[in-house]
Each structure stands twice: as C-alpha cells, then as structure tokens.
Amino acid sequence: MNATERSIAAAEAHGAHNYHPLPVVVATAEGAWMTDVEGRRYLDMLAGYSALNFGHGNRRLLDAAKAQLERVTLTSRAFHHDRYAEFCTELAALCGKDMVLPMNTGAEAIETAIKTARKWGYRVKGVPDGRAKIIVADNNFHGRTTTIVSFSTDPEARADYGPYTPGFEIVPYGDLAALEAAIDEDTVAVLLEPIQGEAGVLVPPPGYLPGVRRLTTERNVLFIADEIQSALGRTGHTFACDHEDVVPDMYVLGKALGGGVVPVSAVAADRDVLGVFRPGEHGSTFGGNPLACAVALEVIAILKTGEYQERATRLGEHLHHELGLLVGTGAVQSVRGRGLWAGVDIAPSLGTGREVSERLMERGVLVKDTHGSTIRIAPPLVISKEDLDWGLEQLRAVLVG
C-alpha cells in the first residue's frame, strides 16, 4: 500500500465512521491549494465549509497565532486576560451590537443562542416557565448536539438520537405565512439560516428575511440569524443578512471567525438580550481564550478592509455566470447561491453528487456533495480568477466532456 492507502486504512480501522471523506489525505496547504501525502496538488473548492474563508496558511493569521502562543493561550474565564476586552469590543462593533458571548464551535454557539432566547423569554418577555418555543425552518442545519438534532428534518442527522428535546416548531423555509401562523404568546425566537448551506445553498425568496424581521419585531420575538457559514465575507457582504438590509436581534458566528486556525464562535446581541445572563449561568473553559481572541481579532481586522467582501462579490458574479452556462447544457439542473458560494444540482443521469465529487478529485479539484445529486462550491476567498477558472474547467470536463 502507498501512503494514502495506509492512512485511509488506519483511519477506517481506528476512527469512528461518522464521516465518509473523499479518499485523499492532505499533508500541507497554502492559499487555495492543498497537497496530499503523495505530493499531488488539489484546488480546495470547499474551504472547510467556510472556516477557511481567508485561505490556508494565511500569513496574518498565522503570525497573530504564533505571537500569542509565546505569551499565554488559556486562562479560563476565572480570570481576565488582555485580549478578551478588545475581542469583544471589536466583534460587537463589527456586528453593530452591544455585547458578545464567545464559545468555541458553531454548535456551542447555537446552544448558547437557544439558552439566551429561552432565558430572555422567561425573564424579559414573561413567558411562563417551561413553555418557551423557538420556531425553526425545515431543511435546517445548525449543528449536531442532541438538542439541535431534535429539530432537524434530516433523517441522517436525527435518527436514533431520541428522546428529543421539546420546545421547537418547524415551518417551511421561505414561507412567511406559515411562520406568522406559528408564532404565539409562548414564542421567544425564530432561528434561521439566511442561506441554508447544508441543504444545498438555498437562498430564500426576496423579501423573506425582511418579512421575518417585521414579524418578529411586531410580535416581540427574537430573530436569531445563524450566520456560521454565511457570514464574514462569504456572500460578498460581512453578513448574508446585509443583502436585504436586515439586522437580526442575534448573530450566531463561527467557522471563519477562527480563520481555520482555531475554533472560535460567538453570539452577538444587544444588552437587553445578552444581559440576561448572570455569573455561573453559562460558560465555557476554552470560550474566549487568549489564542482564540488573538486570531479572531486579526480576522476582524481583515474584514474591516472590505477586501474579501469585494473579492467574493466580484469572483462570485463570475462563478455564478459560468455555472449558469452549464444549466444550458443539460448537465446541471439548477444553480443557487451568493458570492463565492454555490449549490449545483447535477442532472441525475450524470451520477450522484458523491460520484461527481470523486471524478473532480481525480482531476485535482475538491468539492463536497450533499443531498443526492447536489455539490457545494465554496472556495477560499483568496482564490485567484485563474485558479477559479481552472476549477470550473474541470467541472465542465466532468459534466460535459
């Protein structure tokens, strides 16, 4: 066996089979490119589900991490440290909010948002204890904890994990009438992805997000935007909600906030929402640690230049134009997305999304399938137009010949 085969065999033998990765073993990476243990290079068109928006080995982020590694990496929140206040101040300003509650992973941040909404419902809105309800959308993906999968409609994510956590109502994504009908006096929040990533990069109909904002304001309900995948430059704006000038009550952030270097997530909201917590009521040993804050501060500084939002807009227009041409060939049924983010529905006659991903891998391009014949395209925002075009050429070759 070669090095790739040995590594995969060992992973299959000793690692739990909760993922089905493509048969490539990455050893090094830089920018938009990864190199495997055999020395083969691949164009990364997934970017760690947007965790790597700023590319592999981004020098600014690595330098920030290295400098902090020499100073202090963890204190726990039992003590203050000298990067925490600056991180909270800068992230709150980026979000236009008063306060930030940092965690580590996206799922932890969603759990934090759920706890925040319920506590706000009881302490501020006056919902009777134990009756708080949160409305979510079908085809959602917010994480994999037992509470979060309780309101998933994906059988793979949900099956065999019951008994499930109550307190959630599922409505069709993009359907304002259904959302309005579901809101009652016990509703404390509406939790939505402004673009549903795992579902295939589904963009809601125009006016939906403003409608959600209007309804939640009128009914005294929190609007929670899960921007874990969609924020921080991916769609051409700092937040996907910006496309429709919508400001939610709560942003949930993760992935790109850690720059692909360390896991960093956060909830950002105003004081009347996040101010419901008192000492001891929620926390995390690693949340808001010095290393995470140092890296995230550099991410925020990068975003403040607007460079990556502009790149995602410009290259995203090119990406969607080129993918749209494939629809006319019959190889692609539809394309959705915003910025450097696309869901591509492959004609079933050409194979499953997994099969197309494997053929692309053989040609040096790495993407990921979802839901049958759909592939997701989300390259690092540092990708050059030339590399993007080369990747699209490989896709055309696989689909059209």
Secondary structure as UniProt FT lines:
FT   HELIX           3..14
FT   STRAND          26..31
FT   STRAND          33..36
FT   TURN            37..38
FT   STRAND          41..44
FT   HELIX           47..50
FT   TURN            51..54
FT   HELIX           59..69
FT   TURN            70..71
FT   TURN            77..78
FT   TURN            82..83
FT   HELIX           84..95
FT   STRAND          99..103
FT   HELIX           106..120
FT   HELIX           121..125
FT   TURN            129..130
FT   STRAND          133..137
FT   TURN            138..139
FT   HELIX           146..149
FT   TURN            150..151
FT   HELIX           155..158
FT   TURN            159..160
FT   STRAND          168..171
FT   TURN            173..174
FT   HELIX           176..182
FT   TURN            185..186
FT   STRAND          187..192
FT   TURN            197..200
FT   TURN            206..207
FT   HELIX           208..218
FT   TURN            219..220
FT   STRAND          222..226
FT   TURN            228..235
FT   HELIX           240..244
FT   STRAND          250..253
FT   HELIX           255..258
FT   TURN            259..261
FT   STRAND          265..269
FT   HELIX           271..274
FT   TURN            275..276
FT   TURN            279..280
FT   TURN            287..288
FT   HELIX           290..304
FT   HELIX           307..327
FT   TURN            328..330
FT   STRAND          332..337
FT   STRAND          342..346
FT   HELIX           348..350
FT   HELIX           353..362
FT   TURN            363..364
FT   STRAND          365..366
FT   STRAND          368..370
FT   TURN            371..373
FT   STRAND          374..377
FT   TURN            381..382
FT   HELIX           385..399
//
